[in-house]
């Protein structure tokens, strides 16, 4: 039975890997990865003649680069990571007003992707809500390293109930719908913001939104608790197998007994589909894995 679930998981992961989405992982897996090989932190972000002025601001700008270098060294030694739980990093890096202003400038105007990404991460570690506007703008950066780190940094900036973060939801949703590389980080951030609930429900139920955003929406809603049970149950009959699978997984994770009748109904439907001669072997395998997962959940509730 466990082997079937492993196969089922691999099929959904394969759907993600075969798309334009960069990481072959679910948001949950991405969150738990403390040393993600896809992250290439800039080890020594050095100033360039174009980025450090020669006037009165030169000293604070050079000190900002020193701060980025120290940050990158800690990241390389796994002593600092944006994968840390939200709320544990805010204010970890202390910056002066001059450094904060320069970091905001570098996140948007730095001459290399590594510099812009490092500045975005530093703003996340600083935990200052005033950086939300800069980080939201950085989501439009064409370089994956920049927009992925900006989206993750947003999860660490201030209180998730703050107006500033609530206002960032439309930009995050827009970014998610575009299925960008590194979208796991966008989803991670959305999962922590309460006002993202309704937009995520809308994406999940919109068959025209695309398979990948809908899979991620189902995954994130699994973090939202009992409020997400009804929206997730609505897609149990969805013809898209990976979306259905993620909905089942999220409902099992929420652990609400209300889903038992819906699971029983879906099990009967999948068994009928398996008995149909026109059903392919791969479809039968996916159905078996889904049936076993739901049966396990039902047995736990007895």
C-alpha positions as CSV (number, residue, x, y, z in Angstrom):
1,X,0.0,0.0,0.0
2,X,2.8,2.4,0.9
3,X,4.5,1.6,-2.4
4,X,1.3,2.6,-4.3
5,X,1.3,5.9,-2.5
6,X,4.9,6.4,-3.3
7,X,4.1,5.8,-7.0
8,X,1.1,8.2,-6.8
9,X,3.3,10.9,-5.3
10,X,5.9,10.4,-8.0
11,X,3.2,10.8,-10.7
12,X,2.2,14.2,-9.3
13,X,5.8,15.3,-8.8
14,X,6.4,14.2,-12.3
15,X,3.6,16.5,-13.5
16,X,5.3,19.4,-11.7
17,X,8.7,18.5,-13.0
18,X,7.5,18.3,-16.6
19,X,6.0,21.7,-16.5
20,X,7.6,25.1,-16.6
21,X,7.8,25.1,-12.8
22,X,11.4,24.8,-11.7
23,X,11.3,22.7,-8.5
24,X,10.1,19.1,-8.7
25,X,8.5,19.3,-5.3
26,X,5.3,20.2,-3.5
27,X,5.3,23.4,-1.4
28,X,5.3,21.2,1.7
29,X,8.5,19.4,0.6
30,X,10.1,22.7,-0.4
31,X,9.3,24.2,3.0
32,X,10.9,21.3,4.9
33,X,14.1,21.3,2.8
34,X,16.7,23.0,5.0
35,X,19.4,22.8,2.4
36,X,17.7,23.1,-1.0
37,X,20.2,22.4,-3.8
38,X,18.3,24.8,-6.0
39,X,19.3,27.8,-3.9
40,X,22.5,29.4,-5.0
41,X,23.3,32.0,-2.4
42,X,25.9,34.5,-3.5
43,X,28.9,33.7,-1.3
44,X,30.6,37.1,-1.6
45,X,28.5,39.9,-3.0
46,X,31.1,42.5,-3.7
47,X,30.4,46.2,-4.5
48,X,30.9,47.5,-8.0
49,X,31.9,51.0,-9.1
50,X,28.4,51.5,-10.3
51,X,26.7,50.5,-7.1
52,X,28.9,52.2,-4.5
53,X,28.9,56.0,-4.6
54,X,31.9,58.1,-3.9
55,X,30.1,60.6,-1.8
56,X,28.8,60.9,1.7
57,X,26.9,57.6,1.4
58,X,29.9,55.5,0.5
59,X,30.6,54.3,4.0
60,X,27.1,53.0,4.7
61,X,27.0,51.4,1.3
62,X,30.2,49.5,1.9
63,X,29.0,48.5,5.3
64,X,25.9,47.1,3.6
65,X,28.0,44.9,1.4
66,X,29.9,43.7,4.4
67,X,26.6,42.8,6.0
68,X,25.6,40.8,2.9
69,X,28.8,39.0,2.9
70,X,28.4,38.0,6.5
71,X,24.9,36.9,5.8
72,X,25.9,34.8,2.9
73,X,28.7,33.1,4.9
74,X,26.1,32.2,7.6
75,X,23.8,30.8,4.9
76,X,26.6,28.7,3.5
77,X,27.2,27.2,7.0
78,X,23.5,26.5,7.4
79,X,23.3,28.9,10.3
80,X,20.8,31.2,8.6
81,X,18.1,30.2,6.2
82,X,14.8,31.6,4.8
83,X,13.5,28.0,5.4
84,X,13.3,28.8,9.1
85,X,9.7,29.0,10.4
86,X,8.1,32.4,9.8
87,X,8.2,34.6,12.8
88,X,11.6,33.3,13.9
89,X,13.8,35.5,11.8
90,X,12.2,39.0,12.0
91,X,14.9,41.4,13.3
92,X,17.6,38.7,13.0
93,X,19.7,41.1,11.0
94,X,20.1,44.6,12.5
95,X,20.4,47.4,9.9
96,X,20.7,51.1,10.2
97,X,18.3,53.4,8.3
98,X,21.0,54.1,5.7
99,X,21.6,50.4,5.2
100,X,17.9,49.7,5.0
101,X,17.5,52.3,2.3
102,X,20.4,50.9,0.3
103,X,19.1,47.3,0.6
104,X,15.8,48.5,-0.9
105,X,17.7,50.1,-3.7
106,X,19.9,47.0,-4.3
107,X,16.9,44.6,-4.3
108,X,15.5,46.4,-7.3
109,X,18.5,48.0,-9.0
110,X,21.5,45.8,-8.2
111,X,23.5,45.1,-11.3
112,X,23.6,41.3,-10.8
113,X,20.9,38.8,-9.9
114,X,23.0,37.6,-6.9
115,X,23.1,41.1,-5.5
116,X,19.4,41.7,-5.9
117,X,18.5,38.3,-4.4
118,X,20.9,38.8,-1.5
119,X,19.4,42.2,-0.8
120,X,15.9,40.7,-0.9
121,X,16.9,38.0,1.6
122,X,18.5,40.6,3.9
123,X,15.2,42.6,3.9
124,X,13.4,39.4,5.0
125,X,15.9,38.7,7.8
126,X,15.6,42.4,8.9
127,X,11.8,41.9,9.3
128,X,10.8,45.5,8.6
129,X,7.3,45.9,7.2
130,X,8.5,48.9,5.2
131,X,10.2,46.4,2.9
132,X,7.0,44.8,1.7
133,X,6.6,47.2,-1.2
134,X,10.1,46.6,-2.4
135,X,9.8,42.8,-2.1
136,X,6.5,42.8,-3.9
137,X,8.0,44.8,-6.8
138,X,10.9,42.3,-6.9
139,X,8.5,39.6,-7.7
140,X,8.5,41.0,-11.3
141,X,12.2,40.5,-11.6
142,X,13.0,38.4,-14.6
143,X,15.7,36.4,-12.8
144,X,14.5,33.4,-10.9
145,X,16.9,33.9,-8.0
146,X,15.5,37.3,-7.3
147,X,11.8,36.7,-7.5
148,X,12.0,33.4,-5.6
149,X,13.9,34.9,-2.7
150,X,11.7,38.0,-2.6
151,X,8.6,35.9,-2.3
152,X,10.1,33.8,0.5
153,X,11.4,36.9,2.3
154,X,7.9,38.2,2.4
155,X,7.0,35.3,4.7
156,X,9.4,36.6,7.3
157,X,8.6,40.4,7.1
158,X,6.5,41.4,10.1
159,X,3.2,40.1,11.3
160,X,1.2,38.1,8.7
161,X,-1.9,39.9,9.7
162,X,-0.4,43.3,8.9
163,X,-2.1,45.5,6.3
164,X,1.2,45.6,4.3
165,X,1.3,41.9,3.8
166,X,-2.4,41.6,3.2
167,X,-2.0,44.2,0.4
168,X,0.7,42.0,-1.2
169,X,-1.7,39.1,-1.8
170,X,-2.8,40.3,-5.3
171,X,0.8,40.5,-6.5
172,X,1.6,37.1,-5.1
173,X,-1.5,35.5,-6.6
174,X,-0.7,37.0,-10.0
175,X,2.9,35.6,-9.7
176,X,1.5,32.2,-8.8
177,X,-0.8,32.1,-11.8
178,X,2.1,32.7,-14.1
179,X,3.7,29.4,-12.9
180,X,7.1,30.9,-12.4
181,X,10.3,28.9,-11.6
182,X,10.6,28.7,-7.8
183,X,6.8,29.0,-7.3
184,X,7.1,26.9,-4.2
185,X,8.3,30.0,-2.4
186,X,5.3,32.1,-3.5
187,X,3.0,29.4,-2.2
188,X,4.8,29.2,1.1
189,X,4.2,32.9,1.6
190,X,0.6,32.8,0.6
191,X,0.0,29.9,3.0
192,X,0.9,32.3,5.9
193,X,-1.4,35.2,4.9
194,X,-5.0,34.9,5.9
195,X,-6.5,37.1,3.2
196,X,-5.0,34.7,0.5
197,X,-7.7,32.1,1.3
198,X,-10.4,33.2,-1.1
199,X,-8.1,33.8,-4.0
200,X,-6.6,30.4,-3.5
201,X,-10.1,28.8,-3.4
202,X,-10.9,30.6,-6.7
203,X,-7.7,29.2,-8.4
204,X,-8.5,25.7,-7.1
205,X,-12.0,25.8,-8.6
206,X,-11.0,27.4,-11.9
207,X,-10.2,24.7,-14.5
208,X,-8.9,27.4,-16.8
209,X,-6.2,28.4,-14.2
210,X,-3.9,25.6,-15.3
211,X,-2.9,22.4,-13.7
212,X,0.2,23.6,-11.8
213,X,-1.4,26.6,-10.0
214,X,-4.4,24.4,-9.0
215,X,-2.2,21.7,-7.6
216,X,-0.3,24.3,-5.5
217,X,-3.6,25.9,-4.4
218,X,-4.8,22.5,-3.2
219,X,-1.6,22.0,-1.3
220,X,-1.6,25.5,0.4
221,X,-5.3,25.1,1.4
222,X,-4.3,22.0,3.3
223,X,-2.5,24.5,5.7
224,X,-5.7,26.5,6.2
225,X,-7.5,24.1,8.5
226,X,-11.2,23.2,8.6
227,X,-12.2,26.3,6.6
228,X,-10.7,24.6,3.5
229,X,-12.6,21.4,3.8
230,X,-15.6,22.4,1.7
231,X,-13.5,23.9,-1.2
232,X,-11.3,20.9,-1.3
233,X,-14.2,18.5,-1.3
234,X,-15.6,20.2,-4.3
235,X,-12.7,19.1,-6.5
236,X,-12.7,15.4,-5.4
237,X,-14.6,14.7,-8.7
238,X,-12.2,16.8,-10.7
239,X,-11.1,15.1,-13.9
240,X,-7.6,16.3,-13.4
241,X,-5.8,13.4,-11.5
242,X,-3.0,15.5,-9.9
243,X,-5.5,18.1,-8.6
244,X,-7.7,15.4,-7.2
245,X,-4.7,13.7,-5.6
246,X,-3.5,16.9,-3.9
247,X,-7.0,17.6,-2.6
248,X,-7.2,14.1,-1.0
249,X,-3.8,14.7,0.6
250,X,-4.7,18.1,2.0
251,X,-8.0,16.8,3.3
252,X,-6.3,13.9,5.1
253,X,-3.8,16.4,6.5
254,X,-6.6,18.6,7.8
255,X,-8.0,15.5,9.5
256,X,-11.7,16.5,9.5
257,X,-14.2,13.6,9.9
258,X,-16.7,15.4,7.6
259,X,-14.8,14.1,4.6
260,X,-15.5,10.4,5.3
261,X,-18.8,10.3,3.3
262,X,-17.2,12.1,0.4
263,X,-14.3,9.7,0.4
264,X,-16.6,6.7,0.5
265,X,-18.5,8.1,-2.5
266,X,-15.2,8.7,-4.4
267,X,-13.9,5.2,-3.6
268,X,-17.0,3.7,-5.1
269,X,-16.7,5.9,-8.2
270,X,-13.0,5.0,-8.7
271,X,-13.7,1.3,-8.3
272,X,-16.3,1.5,-11.0
273,X,-13.8,3.3,-13.2
274,X,-11.2,0.6,-12.6
275,X,-13.7,-2.1,-13.8
276,X,-14.2,-0.3,-17.1
277,X,-12.3,-2.0,-19.9
278,X,-11.4,1.3,-21.4
279,X,-9.5,2.4,-18.3
280,X,-5.7,2.4,-18.9
281,X,-3.2,0.7,-16.5
282,X,-1.8,4.1,-15.4
283,X,-5.3,5.3,-14.6
284,X,-5.9,2.1,-12.6
285,X,-2.6,2.6,-10.7
286,X,-3.5,6.2,-9.8
287,X,-7.0,5.2,-8.7
288,X,-5.6,2.4,-6.5
289,X,-3.3,4.8,-4.7
290,X,-6.1,7.3,-4.1
291,X,-8.4,4.5,-2.9
292,X,-5.8,3.2,-0.5
293,X,-5.1,6.7,0.9
294,X,-8.7,7.4,1.5
295,X,-9.3,3.9,3.0
296,X,-6.4,4.5,5.5
297,X,-8.0,7.8,6.5
298,X,-11.5,6.2,7.0
299,X,-10.0,3.4,9.1
300,X,-8.3,5.9,11.3
301,X,-11.6,7.5,12.0
302,X,-13.4,4.3,13.1
